[in-house]
Amino acid sequence: MSQIFSARSAQTGGVVRRSVADVERKIGRDALELEVRRRGFHLLEAGGQFIIICTRADLRVLV
């Protein structure tokens, strides 16, 4: 968990992506979701990847 959120992009409001399989094996989906919610970030899942948008700003899906 600390590896995900210590990434430079996580600390500067960027985007972090990790494979779903890797997250489920190492920390678990529920633990990741809880931490993302705690931080007020946004979590997406697409193409076998978790995409974490590391900002509390509103998110708008365009397409």
Secondary structure, DSSP 8 states (H G I E B T S, - for coil): -HHHHTSHHHHTT-EEEEEHHHHHHHT-HHHHHHHHHHHT-EEEEETTEEEEE---S------
